Amino acid sequence: MTTDAQPDTDHVHQLVDALREQAGVPADEPYRIPGAHFTPPQPTPTPQQR
């Protein structure tokens, strides 16, 4: 365990870089969350079938 105040996130960045390289994403490509631009359709209120 390190006593540094900053958490060790190097392995996370390495994992992200490896996944991005595996996915064929250019290194200069900005980080994107797939589907972040997608807004699910609003459920249409259905009248109560009673």
DRENMARSE-716475 format. One record per residue (C-alpha): x, y, z; residue number from 1; residue in one letter. Coordinates in steps of 0.2 Angstrom, whole numbers, plus 2048, in hexadecimal, padded with zeros to 3 digits. Example, Ala and Ser with C-alpha at 12.3 -4.5 7.8 and 13.67 -1.06 7.14 Angstrom:
BEGIN
    u    v    w  num  residuo
  83E  7EA  827    1        A
  844  7FB  824    2        S
***
This chain:
BEGIN
    u    v    w  num  residuo
  800  800  800    1        M
  807  811  7FB    2        T
  805  820  807    3        T
  803  82C  7F9    4        D
  7F4  837  7FA    5        A
  7F1  834  7E7    6        Q
  7E9  823  7E3    7        P
  7F2  818  7D7    8        D
  7E9  819  7C7    9        T
  7F7  815  7BB   10        D
  7F0  803  7B9   11        H
  7DF  80B  7B4   12        V
  7E7  816  7A7   13        H
  7F1  807  7A0   14        Q
  7E1  7FD  79F   15        L
  7D8  80A  796   16        V
  7E6  80D  78A   17        D
  7E7  7FA  787   18        A
  7D4  7F9  784   19        L
  7D5  808  778   20        R
  7E4  801  76F   21        E
  7DA  7F1  76D   22        Q
  7CB  7FA  767   23        A
  7D6  803  75A   24        G
  7D2  814  761   25        V
  7E0  821  75C   26        P
  7EA  827  76B   27        A
  7E5  839  768   28        D
  7D3  834  768   29        E
  7CA  83D  776   30        P
  7C2  832  783   31        Y
  7B1  82E  77F   32        R
  7A3  823  787   33        I
  79A  819  77A   34        P
  788  81D  77A   35        G
  78A  82D  785   36        A
  782  837  777   37        H
  774  82B  776   38        F
  764  830  780   39        T
  758  822  782   40        P
  746  825  77C   41        P
  73A  82C  788   42        Q
  72D  81F  78D   43        P
  71D  825  786   44        T
  710  825  794   45        P
  703  818  790   46        T
  6F1  81A  796   47        P
  6EC  80F  7A4   48        Q
  6E4  7FF  79D   49        Q
  6D7  7FE  7AB   50        R
***
